[in-house]
Amino acid sequence: MSLCILKNDAKLTIIGTVMRKQTIYFLLLPETMLSDLAGPADAFLFANRHQTEVEFKLEFISALPEIRCSIGLSLTLKCAA
């Protein structure tokens, strides 16, 4: 059995191996602290860059189309189709 590894945009893809996909949902509430959002989100993105078993897809959801975080920054979410 041969294994072909392609390097593309600093990410390795192993041909013939199926990568599991996992969606991670972040529920954004009013007054969300950016550090509570950015830290965990970055950890999953870091995992995507440094392993090939699971691909994490991040989804940011809210009951409102726009929320203000704790520092006053407005975050606008795209509507799901």
N, C-alpha and C positions, 0 to 999 in steps of 0.2 A: 504494500500500500504506500502510495506517495502522498505527500502533503505539500501543498503549495501555499506559501505565505506572501501576501501582497502588502506592501507598505504604501499607504495613501494618506496624505495629510496627517502624518504622525500617528496614525491608527493602524494597527495590524488587523487584517482580516484573514482568517484561515478558511480556505476553500474546502468545502465538504463538511464543515462543522456548523451546526445550527446554533446561533446565539439566541438564548432566551431573551424575551423582552418583558420588561416590568414597568408599568406606568405608576408613577408616584404623584399623588394629588396633594397640593398645598392649598389649604383653605385659608383665604385671606379675609380677615375680619377688620373692622375699623380699629384704628389705633395699633395695628400690628407693628411690632418693632422690627426694623429692617434686619437687625442681627439675627433675630429668630427665623427669618426667612432665608437670608443669604447664606448663613452657615450651613444648615442642612442641605440646601440646594447645591451649594458648591461641593459638598462631600459626595453627592451622587454624581456630579459632573467629573470630579476627580476619579471616582470609581470607573466611570466610562472610559477615561483616558488610560487607566492602568490595569485593566483586566478585560478579558474577552468572553467570559462565561455568560454574563447578563448585561443587556443594554437597558439602562434606566432612561425612561422618557419622563420629563417633568411637565406637569400640567398645573396651572395656577387657576383656582376657581374661587368664586365669591357669589353671594346672593345679590350683590350690587355691581353695576358696571364700572364703578369707580369708588375707590376707598382712599381715605387719608390715613397715612401711617402716623406713628407716634411723633415724628419730627415735622409733620405738616406736609410732607411730600404726597402728592396725589398719584395713585397707581390706577391706570385704566386697563381693564381686561377686555380682550376681544371676546365677542359673543360666539358661543358654540353654534355651529350650523345644524 
